[in-house]
Amino acid sequence: MNNIIKTEEYHHWLKDLKKQIQKSQIKAAISVNSQLILLYWNMGRQIVEKQENAKWGSGFIEQLSKDLREEFPEMKGFSITNLAYCKRFFIFYSTLLVNYEMTTSIYPQVGGEMEKDNLNYEIYPQVGGELEIDKILLIPWGHHKFIIDKCDTIKQALFYINKTIENNWSRSILEYHIETDLYDRQGKAITNFNQTLPEPQSDLANEILKSSYNFEFLQLSEKARETDIEKALVNHLQKFLLELGVGFAYMGRQYVLKVGDDDYRTDLLFYHTKLKCYVIIELKTKKFEPEFIGKLNFYINAVNELIKDEHDKPTIGILLCKNKNNYAVKFSLRNLNNPIGVSTYHFTELTDEMKSALPSDETLQHELENFERIHAKS
């Protein structure tokens, strides 16, 4: 480590890096997040280059952290851990670099006119032929750290970056979707949307539907009936809507459809604000059976006839089963005129003995109110 301190090359580079940080501080008032991400990207790049080309020993990052914190005590982000994240951030995305020259094309995205200095380097993730530099700059550093911790590929990381920007996810919401593996579930259900819906509605409908839904927030007996699952989902509506995704507006449970002299009830009815259509969700506690499609198709016809108006797009049906035979599902959806998707769901099934040992929601609420009353008096 002493060898680092005495190295003239290190001191020249450290002085130059301090100037870059000072420039970043000035520009931060204009575009805090974008400048910070660019700063961390550049620091990560230089750390990688210096470790490859300079012989400063294993204590290089520790010494750099110490020097930067002494020079900028009011700034966070110069800990050993964060500098290591800067290095990982650069390495993770660097395979997609075309060159290191920043063009003026991204200047409006980082708060207006900028100088072309060593701070700025252009990133060219070539996913689908689209430039992704703007999007990488737009999400907070805390989001980036979690993404590079949890994602194995850049394609997967960019999926979560795009979703974060599109839906304005907080870090906790991002963590939830990564932990429940949204990347591998979204847009991979079996549907007939491409045959029954026009573009681009079919593309959007396919995108919103997941191959499997995670209802781990439910605590139900292994003998739970469909109505039990419906009630539990409605009781946990906020978490249920989070799992469904952005755009679902809850309309009701056991929604009555009067067809002739008879009443029929859908399990769950939603309206999707992006698709501009009603969405029926039917729950089944067993493996997929072809006759489930016929019943759901009937409900779609009823909603289209009795509820949908001229401004609404065709109603979509979603069938959620405990498991399914994909070939049987595809065979059942063939030649249907109504759009239907079939997915699975799962939750932690508690035995009746375990469930009876857990306090009810009412008991927990009562205990909480008693606790608050006692402490309010003290």
Sequence and secondary structure as in RCSB ss.txt:
>XXXX:A:sequence
MNNIIKTEEYHHWLKDLKKQIQKSQIKAAISVNSQLILLYWNMGRQIVEKQENAKWGSGFIEQLSKDLREEFPEM
KGFSITNLAYCKRFFIFYSTLLVNYEMTTSIYPQVGGEMEKDNLNYEIYPQVGGELEIDKILLIPWGHHKFIIDK
CDTIKQALFYINKTIENNWSRSILEYHIETDLYDRQGKAITNFNQTLPEPQSDLANEILKSSYNFEFLQLSEKAR
ETDIEKALVNHLQKFLLELGVGFAYMGRQYVLKVGDDDYRTDLLFYHTKLKCYVIIELKTKKFEPEFIGKLNFYI
NAVNELIKDEHDKPTIGILLCKNKNNYAVKFSLRNLNNPIGVSTYHFTELTDEMKSALPSDETLQHELENFERIH
AKS
>XXXX:A:secstr
 HHHHH HHHHHHHHHHHHHHHHHHHHHTT HHHHHHHHHHHHHHHHHHHHHH    TTHHHHHHHHHHHH TT 
   SHHHHHHHHHHHHHHHTT S S   GGGGGGGTS     TT       BTTB  HHHHHHS HHHHHHHHHH
 SSHHHHHHHHHHHHHHT  HHHHHHHHHTTHHHHBT SEE HHHHS TTHHHHHHHH BSEEE TT  EETT  
HHHHHHHHHHTHHHHHHHH TTEEEEEEEEEEEETTEEEEEEEEEEETTTTEEEEEEE SSS  HHHHHHHHHHH
HHHHHHT  TTS   EEEEEES   HHHHHHHHTT SS EEEEEEE  EE HHHHHHS  HHHHHHHHHHHHHHH
HH 
